[in-house]
Every structure is written in C-alpha cells, then in structure tokens.
Amino acid sequence: MPVVGAPVVEAIDLRRTYKTSTGSLKRKSLEVEAVRGVSFAIEKGELFGLLGPNGAGKTTTIKMLITLLIPTSGTARVLGLDVVKDARAVRSQIGYVFGGDRGLYERLSGLDNLRYFAELYGVEPHEQKRRIGELLEMVGLTGREKERVEGYSKGMRQRLHIARGLLHDPPVVFLDEPTIGVDPVGAREMRAMIASLTDQGKTVLLTTHYMFEADALCDRIAVIARGEVVAQGTPGALKSLVADKTVVEIEVYGVNDESIERLRRVEGVSAVSVEERDQLQLLMVQSAVGAEITPALLAQFDGAKIGRVVAREPTLEDAYISLVEGDS
C-alpha cells in the first residue's frame, strides 16, 4: 500500500552500471557507471523537471523509476512502492509518455489505438468509451480520431501519446521530451496541456531539452550531469546561481572549433555554449558582471564574419550550461 505523507517519487542514491567492451582485436571488458548516486524527491502535485545533456544519465534514471531497469544499487519508490519489489503495483500507478514515433500502430486509427491500449491497461469496458472521449477532447483530437495514425502530423502523434499514457488515469506521469520535434503552435498547446495535469492532482516528472519550457512549467528542477545531480531547486533558485554573471551573445558565420576553444581560454570567461542556426552559430559566453571582455572575444575569430553582438542578463539556460560544464 502507498505510504501516506511520503514523497510521491523518491530516488535514494540510485546507481546503474553497464558492462561493455573496447578494442577491435583484443577486447577489453569495462564497467560504465551511467548513474552515480542520484537522489531527489517529488511531492504530490509537483511538476518536477529532470534536465541534463545527452548521455548524462537522465533516461537511465527514468527507466529505473518506471521499472524498465533494475538499479545496480540504491532505492527508488513511487507512491511508497519499491520499484523492484513492487514493480507490478508501480506499473499500475504510472503513465509514461515519450517523444518520437514509436509506440503507436500507424495503420490503425487514433481511436482504435486508444481502444487497444485501454484493453492492455485494464480499463474497465464500461469506462473505456467515456475515458477515451474525455482524453480525445483534452488532447484536441476530437473529430480526427477515426483517421489512421500514419496520416497524423508529428504534433498529433504526440497528443495521442499523451492520451495513451493517461488512459488508466494514473496519479503519476513521466513525460520524456514530449514536445521534441513538434511545431511551435503544437508545442505551445502541449505545454498548456502538461500544465493542466497538476491541476487534475497528478504528479509529473518532465524531461526536456528546452530550457524556456522547463522555466515555464516546472515547480522544481534537478540538473543531472555525468550521472550525478549537480543542482536542484526552483527555476528562480537555479537562475540565482548565475546572477553575478553577464552573457555576451555573438552571431558568427563559419566559426571553427579552434576559435571556440580559444574563447574558453579568454581570461574572465566561465562558460561557452554554441547554438546552430541555419548558416550561422550563436555563441553564448558567460563572464562576471562588469568584466570588459568583448574586445578580447572578438579577437579570437580569425576573420570570420561577425553579426550581432549583445550583452544580456542570464537565463535558466545559462544556469544549466554553467552547471553541466562544472562552473557553478
């Protein structure tokens, strides 16, 4: 039975080690620690963000929480239920929604997909029609439910994924990059839908690569890097970690990796990130407030064409970059 008053989701010193090998002729066995002592707790009704770069360990952490992977050591509980000892009970209490095209039957209609998964999730037959109708309305697919999924847009598929994950009305929902690849209008509607889940009393764990999304949606955030939680708190608290810094944005055409490495070595620079935008790169360089480093930065580009240069206050994304690069 769930433990009254306990956190809804709890990870305590979670670790997961993989065995792999290297070398083409003489194979050498290696152990890789993908998750190294991750701990956090999510309270009832919270929308909690788990952020980290690719390979940081966040997907492995989620897979342990939803019973798809057994922890090497440590403990994880959902509604007070141990994810290893009580795996079947945990699965009945959670919904899992992931980004991408997997997990739907393309040659079936959206309605038939939901009917199939309702049977799979054990939704009572007399409840299925009402529940499916409510979810189609909630995700904005009413009127399109009889069309084959193969004709759905990316955004429509993601909405159907969310409806599928909520069929059995789980109190805990895991959303793994649910807006990835969705057009801006569809993503905005999906974010409103995600925000409404906590209004329904659900507890939500969200992973996303979009920092503005995490800032807008999450009550609290844990940042994971190199298999460890490097910071956690409210979006405002995380942004305060870089409150004493300034960010210089530089648009550059044709910058090379060597120039970016030279930027990192400029005195006063604490972090540099690169965002690809069509034919140009947007460089975001962090430094202490009041440091006059712009001339030194511009001198590192070896004649590359420079566009807009502007200084601004740091955002949650800047805090995230500082944390995952180890400069917090």
C-alpha positions as CSV (number, residue, x, y, z in Angstrom):
1,M,0.0,0.0,0.0
2,P,1.2,3.6,-0.7
3,V,2.8,5.3,2.3
4,V,0.7,8.3,3.5
5,G,2.8,11.5,3.7
6,A,5.8,10.1,1.8
7,P,7.1,11.8,-1.4
8,V,5.3,10.5,-4.5
9,V,8.5,9.7,-6.3
10,E,11.7,9.2,-4.4
11,A,15.2,8.3,-5.7
12,I,17.8,7.5,-3.0
13,D,21.5,7.1,-4.1
14,L,20.4,5.4,-7.3
15,R,23.3,3.8,-9.3
16,R,23.3,1.9,-12.6
17,T,26.4,0.2,-14.0
18,Y,26.7,-1.2,-17.5
19,K,29.2,-3.7,-18.7
20,T,30.8,-3.0,-22.1
21,S,34.0,-3.7,-24.1
22,T,36.5,-1.8,-26.2
23,G,39.1,-2.7,-28.8
24,S,38.7,-4.4,-32.1
25,L,41.4,-7.2,-31.9
26,K,42.0,-7.6,-28.2
27,R,38.7,-7.0,-26.4
28,K,38.8,-5.3,-23.0
29,S,35.9,-5.5,-20.6
30,L,34.8,-2.2,-19.0
31,E,32.2,-1.1,-16.4
32,V,30.5,2.2,-17.1
33,E,28.6,3.9,-14.3
34,A,25.8,5.6,-16.1
35,V,24.1,6.8,-12.9
36,R,26.2,7.6,-9.9
37,G,24.2,8.2,-6.7
38,V,21.2,10.2,-7.9
39,S,18.9,11.3,-5.2
40,F,15.7,13.5,-5.3
41,A,12.1,13.5,-4.1
42,I,8.9,14.7,-5.8
43,E,6.0,15.8,-3.7
44,K,2.3,15.2,-4.6
45,G,1.0,17.6,-7.3
46,E,4.5,18.8,-8.3
47,L,5.7,19.2,-11.8
48,F,9.4,18.3,-11.5
49,G,11.9,18.7,-14.2
50,L,14.9,16.4,-14.8
51,L,17.4,18.2,-17.1
52,G,20.7,17.1,-18.5
53,P,22.7,16.8,-21.7
54,N,22.6,13.6,-23.8
55,G,24.5,10.8,-22.0
56,A,24.1,12.5,-18.6
57,G,22.0,9.6,-17.2
58,K,18.5,11.0,-17.1
59,T,16.9,8.4,-19.4
60,T,18.6,5.6,-17.4
61,T,17.2,7.2,-14.2
62,I,13.7,7.4,-15.6
63,K,13.9,3.8,-16.8
64,M,14.8,2.7,-13.2
65,L,11.9,4.7,-11.8
66,I,9.3,3.2,-14.2
67,T,10.6,-0.4,-13.6
68,L,12.3,-0.9,-17.0
69,L,15.8,-1.2,-15.5
70,I,16.8,-2.7,-12.2
71,P,19.1,-0.4,-10.2
72,T,22.6,-1.7,-9.5
73,S,22.3,-0.2,-6.1
74,G,20.2,2.4,-4.2
75,T,16.5,2.6,-3.8
76,A,13.6,4.1,-5.8
77,R,10.0,4.4,-4.7
78,V,6.8,5.5,-6.4
79,L,3.8,6.2,-4.1
80,G,5.8,4.4,-1.4
81,L,6.1,1.3,-3.5
82,D,9.6,-0.1,-4.2
83,V,10.3,-0.2,-8.0
84,V,12.0,-3.6,-7.7
85,K,10.0,-5.4,-5.1
86,D,6.6,-3.9,-6.1
87,A,7.2,-3.5,-9.8
88,R,3.7,-4.7,-10.9
89,A,2.0,-2.4,-8.5
90,V,4.2,0.6,-9.6
91,R,3.3,0.0,-13.2
92,S,-0.4,0.2,-12.5
93,Q,0.1,3.7,-10.9
94,I,2.2,5.4,-13.6
95,G,1.8,6.7,-17.1
96,Y,4.9,7.0,-19.4
97,V,4.9,9.4,-22.4
98,F,8.0,9.6,-24.6
99,G,8.9,11.7,-27.6
100,G,9.2,10.1,-31.1
101,D,7.1,7.9,-33.3
102,R,7.5,4.6,-31.5
103,G,4.6,3.0,-29.5
104,L,1.7,3.7,-31.9
105,Y,0.1,1.4,-34.5
106,E,0.2,3.5,-37.7
107,R,-2.3,1.5,-39.7
108,L,-4.9,1.8,-37.0
109,S,-6.9,4.9,-36.3
110,G,-6.2,7.1,-33.3
111,L,-9.5,5.8,-31.8
112,D,-8.5,2.1,-32.3
113,N,-5.1,2.7,-30.8
114,L,-6.7,4.1,-27.7
115,R,-9.2,1.2,-27.6
116,Y,-6.3,-1.3,-27.9
117,F,-4.3,0.3,-25.1
118,A,-7.3,0.7,-22.9
119,E,-7.7,-3.1,-23.0
120,L,-4.0,-3.5,-22.4
121,Y,-4.1,-1.2,-19.4
122,G,-7.1,-3.0,-17.9
123,V,-9.5,-0.1,-18.2
124,E,-13.0,-1.4,-17.4
125,P,-15.1,-1.9,-20.6
126,H,-17.9,0.3,-19.3
127,E,-15.4,3.1,-18.6
128,Q,-13.5,2.9,-21.9
129,K,-15.9,5.0,-24.1
130,R,-16.2,7.8,-21.6
131,R,-12.4,7.9,-20.8
132,I,-11.4,7.8,-24.4
133,G,-13.8,10.6,-25.3
134,E,-12.5,12.8,-22.4
135,L,-8.9,12.3,-23.5
136,L,-9.6,13.0,-27.1
137,E,-11.2,16.2,-26.1
138,M,-8.3,17.0,-23.7
139,V,-5.6,16.5,-26.3
140,G,-7.5,18.2,-29.2
141,L,-8.1,15.2,-31.4
142,T,-11.9,15.1,-31.3
143,G,-13.0,14.8,-34.9
144,R,-9.7,13.3,-36.1
145,E,-9.9,10.1,-34.0
146,K,-11.1,7.9,-36.9
147,E,-8.2,8.8,-39.2
148,R,-5.2,6.4,-39.5
149,V,-2.2,7.4,-37.4
150,E,0.0,7.2,-40.5
151,G,-1.6,10.4,-41.7
152,Y,-1.1,12.2,-38.4
153,S,1.3,15.1,-38.1
154,K,4.1,15.0,-35.5
155,G,2.1,17.1,-33.1
156,M,-1.0,14.9,-33.4
157,R,1.1,11.8,-32.7
158,Q,2.5,13.4,-29.6
159,R,-1.0,14.3,-28.4
160,L,-2.1,10.7,-29.0
161,H,0.9,9.5,-27.0
162,I,-0.2,11.7,-24.1
163,A,-3.8,10.3,-24.3
164,R,-2.4,6.8,-24.4
165,G,-0.3,7.4,-21.3
166,L,-3.3,8.8,-19.4
167,L,-5.9,6.1,-20.3
168,H,-5.8,4.3,-16.9
169,D,-5.9,7.7,-15.1
170,P,-2.5,7.2,-13.4
171,P,-1.7,9.5,-10.4
172,V,2.0,9.8,-11.5
173,V,3.0,10.7,-15.1
174,F,6.5,10.6,-16.6
175,L,6.9,12.8,-19.7
176,D,10.2,12.2,-21.6
177,E,10.8,15.1,-24.0
178,P,7.1,15.2,-25.1
179,T,7.4,18.3,-27.3
180,I,10.5,17.3,-29.2
181,G,10.1,17.9,-33.0
182,V,6.7,19.5,-32.6
183,D,5.9,22.7,-34.4
184,P,5.8,25.9,-32.2
185,V,2.0,26.2,-32.2
186,G,1.6,22.5,-31.3
187,A,4.3,22.7,-28.7
188,R,2.6,25.7,-27.0
189,E,-0.7,23.8,-26.9
190,M,1.0,20.7,-25.5
191,R,2.7,22.8,-22.8
192,A,-0.7,24.1,-21.7
193,M,-1.9,20.5,-21.6
194,I,1.0,19.4,-19.5
195,A,0.4,22.3,-17.0
196,S,-3.2,21.1,-16.7
197,L,-2.1,17.7,-15.4
198,T,-1.1,19.0,-12.0
199,D,-4.5,20.9,-11.8
200,Q,-6.0,17.4,-12.0
201,G,-4.0,16.3,-9.0
202,K,-1.3,14.4,-10.9
203,T,2.4,14.4,-10.1
204,V,4.6,14.8,-13.1
205,L,8.2,14.2,-13.9
206,L,9.3,16.0,-17.1
207,T,12.5,15.8,-19.1
208,T,13.1,18.4,-21.8
209,H,16.0,20.0,-23.7
210,Y,14.1,23.3,-24.0
211,M,15.1,25.5,-21.0
212,F,12.3,28.0,-21.6
213,E,9.9,25.1,-21.3
214,A,11.3,23.9,-18.0
215,D,11.3,27.5,-16.7
216,A,7.7,28.0,-17.6
217,L,6.3,24.6,-16.4
218,C,8.4,23.2,-13.6
219,D,7.9,23.8,-9.9
220,R,11.4,22.4,-9.2
221,I,14.2,21.1,-11.3
222,A,17.1,18.7,-10.8
223,V,20.1,19.1,-13.2
224,I,22.0,15.9,-13.9
225,A,25.5,15.7,-15.4
226,R,27.9,12.9,-15.7
227,G,25.5,10.6,-13.9
228,E,25.1,12.9,-10.8
229,V,22.7,15.6,-9.7
230,V,24.7,18.7,-9.7
231,A,22.0,21.1,-8.5
232,Q,18.3,21.2,-7.7
233,G,15.8,23.8,-6.8
234,T,13.1,26.1,-8.2
235,P,13.9,27.7,-11.6
236,G,14.4,31.0,-9.8
237,A,16.9,29.5,-7.4
238,L,18.9,27.9,-10.2
239,K,19.0,31.2,-12.1
240,S,20.3,32.9,-9.0
241,L,23.4,30.7,-9.3
242,V,24.4,32.9,-12.3
243,A,23.0,36.2,-11.1
244,D,26.5,37.5,-10.8
245,K,27.3,36.9,-14.4
246,T,26.7,38.5,-17.8
247,V,26.1,36.7,-21.0
248,V,27.5,38.0,-24.3
249,E,25.7,36.7,-27.4
250,I,27.8,36.7,-30.6
251,E,26.4,35.7,-34.0
252,V,29.3,34.3,-36.2
253,Y,29.3,32.9,-39.7
254,G,31.7,30.0,-40.3
255,V,33.4,29.8,-36.9
256,N,35.6,26.7,-36.3
257,D,36.1,24.6,-33.2
258,E,39.6,26.0,-32.6
259,S,38.2,29.6,-32.3
260,I,35.6,28.3,-29.8
261,E,38.3,26.7,-27.7
262,R,40.3,30.0,-27.7
263,L,37.1,31.7,-26.4
264,R,37.0,29.4,-23.5
265,R,40.6,30.3,-22.6
266,V,40.0,34.1,-22.6
267,E,40.6,35.4,-19.1
268,G,37.2,36.0,-17.3
269,V,35.2,33.5,-19.4
270,S,33.4,31.0,-17.2
271,A,31.4,29.1,-19.9
272,V,30.8,29.0,-23.6
273,S,27.9,27.3,-25.5
274,V,27.1,27.1,-29.2
275,E,23.7,27.0,-30.9
276,E,23.5,26.2,-34.6
277,R,21.1,28.5,-36.5
278,D,20.9,27.8,-40.3
279,Q,24.1,29.3,-41.7
280,L,25.4,30.9,-38.5
281,Q,26.3,29.9,-35.0
282,L,25.1,31.8,-31.9
283,L,27.8,31.8,-29.2
284,M,26.8,32.5,-25.6
285,V,29.7,33.5,-23.5
286,Q,29.4,33.8,-19.7
287,S,31.6,36.1,-17.6
288,A,31.5,38.0,-14.3
289,V,29.3,41.1,-14.2
290,G,31.3,44.2,-15.2
291,A,34.1,42.2,-16.9
292,E,35.0,44.0,-20.2
293,I,35.9,41.0,-22.3
294,T,34.0,41.7,-25.6
295,P,37.1,43.1,-27.4
296,A,39.1,40.0,-26.3
297,L,36.3,37.7,-27.5
298,L,36.0,39.3,-30.9
299,A,39.8,39.0,-31.4
300,Q,39.5,35.2,-31.4
301,F,37.7,34.6,-34.7
302,D,40.4,34.7,-37.4
303,G,38.5,36.9,-39.8
304,A,35.1,35.0,-39.5
305,K,32.1,37.2,-40.3
306,I,30.5,38.5,-37.1
307,G,26.9,39.6,-36.9
308,R,25.0,40.8,-33.8
309,V,26.9,41.2,-30.5
310,V,24.8,41.9,-27.4
311,A,25.2,41.5,-23.6
312,R,22.2,40.4,-21.6
313,E,21.2,39.0,-18.2
314,P,21.5,35.3,-17.7
315,T,18.5,32.9,-18.1
316,L,17.8,29.3,-16.8
317,E,19.6,28.0,-19.9
318,D,22.7,29.9,-18.9
319,A,22.5,28.5,-15.4
320,Y,22.1,25.0,-16.9
321,I,25.2,25.5,-19.1
322,S,27.2,26.7,-16.2
323,L,26.1,23.7,-14.1
324,V,26.8,20.9,-16.7
325,E,30.1,22.4,-17.5
326,G,31.1,22.3,-13.9
327,D,31.3,26.1,-13.4
328,S,28.5,26.8,-10.9
